[in-house]
Amino acid sequence: MPIGRLHHVIFDCPDPVALASFYSALLGLPITYREDDFAVVSVNDRTSGIAFQLAPDHRAPTWPDPAIPQQIHLDVMVDDQATAHDQVIALGATPLAGDHVYADPAGHPFCLIRRPHWAPPVN
């Protein structure tokens, strides 16, 4: 029997609402909770999701340089990597070294992966 259940994956960042807005647009999910120092993106306000908390002294990861480790990253499945590339760049992502690896506006790495054959289409 498990001890608990995953609630939120939490990112430290300098601007929680701005980073939540980025991931809301990237994933097509609403911001379901918002304060100046904490925000949540999830399917609805009764579902676990991704949370963003204020870290005034946040230092962005320097991946792939291990000087400041990546700390956390997400794999985001997409129907078409080329189209998704253009869309995430328009949202403010920065391409990093590697195959379809990007940094969000606060510097956290994420990957755009091709949708597995078993998963329903994203769009």
C-alpha positions in Angstrom: 0.0 0.0 0.0 1.5 3.4 -0.9 2.3 6.0 1.6 1.1 8.9 -0.5 0.1 10.1 -4.0 1.8 12.6 -6.2 0.3 16.0 -5.8 2.2 18.7 -7.7 5.6 18.8 -9.3 7.0 22.1 -8.1 9.4 24.4 -9.9 11.3 27.1 -8.0 11.4 30.3 -10.1 11.7 34.1 -9.9 8.1 34.8 -11.2 5.5 32.0 -10.5 2.6 33.6 -12.5 4.8 34.2 -15.5 6.2 30.6 -15.6 2.7 29.2 -14.9 1.4 31.2 -17.9 4.2 29.7 -20.1 3.3 26.1 -19.1 -0.4 26.8 -19.3 0.0 27.8 -23.0 2.5 25.0 -23.7 0.3 22.3 -22.3 -3.2 23.8 -23.0 -4.1 23.6 -19.4 -5.5 26.4 -17.2 -3.9 28.2 -14.3 -6.1 26.8 -11.5 -4.5 28.7 -8.5 -2.6 32.0 -8.5 -0.9 34.1 -5.9 2.1 36.3 -6.3 4.4 33.6 -4.8 2.7 30.4 -6.0 0.7 29.2 -9.0 -0.6 25.9 -10.3 -1.4 24.6 -13.7 -3.6 21.5 -13.9 -6.7 20.1 -15.6 -9.0 21.7 -13.0 -8.8 22.9 -9.4 -9.3 19.4 -8.0 -6.5 17.8 -10.0 -2.8 17.6 -9.2 -0.5 19.4 -11.6 2.6 21.5 -12.0 3.2 24.2 -9.4 5.5 27.2 -9.4 6.8 28.8 -6.2 8.7 32.0 -5.7 12.5 31.6 -5.2 13.9 35.1 -5.2 17.5 33.8 -5.5 16.7 31.2 -8.1 19.7 30.3 -10.3 18.8 28.7 -13.7 20.3 25.3 -14.5 23.2 25.3 -16.9 22.4 22.0 -18.6 24.4 20.2 -20.0 27.1 21.8 -18.0 26.9 20.2 -14.5 27.9 23.5 -12.7 24.2 24.0 -11.8 22.3 20.7 -12.4 19.1 20.6 -14.3 17.2 20.0 -11.0 14.0 18.9 -12.9 12.8 18.5 -16.4 9.6 17.5 -18.2 9.1 15.4 -21.3 6.2 16.9 -23.2 4.7 14.7 -25.9 3.8 16.4 -29.2 2.2 15.3 -32.5 4.8 17.1 -34.6 8.2 18.2 -33.2 8.9 20.8 -35.9 5.5 22.6 -35.4 5.9 22.4 -31.6 9.5 23.8 -31.9 8.1 27.0 -33.5 5.3 27.2 -31.0 7.5 26.9 -27.9 10.0 29.4 -29.3 7.1 31.9 -29.8 6.1 31.3 -26.1 9.6 32.3 -24.9 11.5 28.9 -24.8 15.2 28.8 -25.7 16.7 25.9 -27.6 19.5 24.0 -25.8 22.0 21.4 -27.0 20.4 18.1 -27.8 17.5 16.7 -29.7 14.4 18.9 -29.1 15.7 20.1 -25.7 14.6 23.6 -24.6 14.7 25.9 -21.6 11.6 27.5 -20.3 11.7 31.3 -19.5 13.2 30.6 -16.0 15.9 28.3 -17.5 14.4 24.8 -16.6 15.1 22.2 -19.4 12.2 20.3 -21.0 12.1 18.0 -24.0 9.6 17.8 -26.8 9.1 14.1 -27.6 7.2 12.4 -30.4 3.9 11.1 -29.3 4.2 7.4 -28.6 2.1 5.2 -30.9 -0.1 4.1 -28.0 -1.0 7.6 -26.9 -4.0 9.4 -28.4 -3.3 12.5 -30.5 -2.4 15.6 -28.6 -4.4 17.8 -30.9 
